[in-house]
Amino acid sequence: MSRARHLSAYASAHYYRLFQRVIETNAPVLLPMSKSKAATLRGEIYAWRRAAEKAPPTAIALGIDLNLIRRVALRIGDEGLEVVPESSLAGPAAIVAALGPIAPLTPLPTPADASLERLKAALGQGERPLPYATEDEHGEE
């Protein structure tokens, strides 16, 4: 596994463009290389994805859509590294076949999101602020 580095140390533009191509075409992309080089590159790309997920503000500033990069999988084949849409993998494809289309999960707002909304509202830039907590969260009725 590749050593974790700061997001700026990776070839983000290259990796992200590769992922975009796979999602836009909904087709795999083959990077011809030996299996050992494919394993190295796969580890590097997974490390890049983890770095992007650990630094969302930096990733967003670089133009990386964090939802998009999770919709791609990497696998090593006889001819090299295959970059494929996650939906083409056996597991997700079987689930979709059984249940129909699955909507992506929507993350719940974090306390930081609520604070930001309150700040925007105070500055007159946002919508109505989110409450600190609901009555249900305090166990009151």
ZISULSUL-V470291 format. One record per residue. SS is DSSP state (H for helix, E for strand, L for the rest). PSI is psi in degrees with one decimal (NA if undefined). NEAR is the number of other ideal C-beta (glycine too) atoms within 8 Angstrom. Layout:
SS/PSI/NEAR + SS/PSI/NEAR
//
This chain:
L/139.3/5 + L/148.9/8 + L/139.6/5 + L/133.9/6 + L/172.0/9 + L/147.9/6 + H/-35.0/14 + H/-13.4/6 + H/-4.8/5 + L/163.1/11 + L/64.1/6 + H/-43.5/12 + H/-40.4/6 + H/-48.8/7 + H/-44.0/12 + H/-41.2/12 + H/-38.0/8 + H/-46.3/10 + H/-41.8/13 + H/-45.0/9 + H/-43.7/9 + H/-43.3/15 + H/-43.6/11 + H/-41.6/6 + H/-14.6/6 + L/37.2/7 + L/148.0/6 + L/154.8/9 + E/129.5/10 + E/128.1/10 + E/100.9/10 + E/126.5/5 + L/171.0/8 + L/161.8/6 + H/-37.1/8 + H/-40.4/6 + H/-36.0/10 + H/-41.2/14 + H/-39.9/9 + H/-46.3/8 + H/-40.2/11 + H/-44.8/12 + H/-40.4/10 + H/-44.0/10 + H/-39.8/10 + H/-38.0/11 + H/-40.2/14 + H/-43.8/13 + H/-42.1/11 + H/-41.6/9 + H/-40.1/13 + H/-40.8/15 + H/-28.3/10 + H/-16.3/7 + L/65.0/10 + H/-43.2/9 + H/-40.7/6 + H/-43.5/10 + H/-46.4/12 + H/-40.3/9 + H/-30.1/6 + L/-4.6/9 + L/19.9/6 + L/122.6/11 + L/109.1/6 + H/-28.7/11 + H/-37.3/7 + H/-41.9/11 + H/-14.7/13 + L/-7.8/8 + L/12.5/10 + E/141.6/13 + E/157.4/8 + E/135.1/11 + E/149.5/8 + E/125.6/10 + L/-177.0/9 + L/-27.8/3 + L/-8.4/5 + E/-152.8/13 + E/123.5/14 + E/127.8/12 + E/115.9/13 + E/152.2/13 + E/137.2/12 + H/-33.1/10 + H/-18.6/9 + H/-7.3/8 + L/152.2/9 + H/-46.2/5 + H/-60.7/6 + H/-38.5/11 + H/-40.1/10 + H/-38.2/8 + H/-43.5/9 + H/-38.9/11 + H/-36.5/6 + H/-38.7/5 + H/-17.0/6 + L/-177.3/4 + L/140.8/4 + L/125.8/8 + L/144.2/4 + L/152.7/5 + L/142.7/4 + L/121.7/4 + L/143.2/5 + L/150.1/4 + L/140.9/7 + L/167.0/7 + H/-34.1/5 + H/-38.7/6 + H/-44.7/9 + H/-41.7/13 + H/-41.9/8 + H/-42.0/9 + H/-40.5/13 + H/-40.5/10 + H/-45.1/9 + H/-41.8/11 + H/-40.7/12 + H/-32.2/7 + L/-1.4/7 + L/23.5/4 + L/-7.9/5 + L/-169.7/9 + L/-175.8/6 + L/135.8/4 + L/149.1/11 + L/145.4/8 + L/159.0/6 + L/-45.7/3 + L/152.1/6 + L/165.8/6 + L/-36.2/7 + H/-33.9/6 + H/-23.9/6 + H/0.2/7 + L/9.7/4 + L/159.5/5 + L/NA/2
//
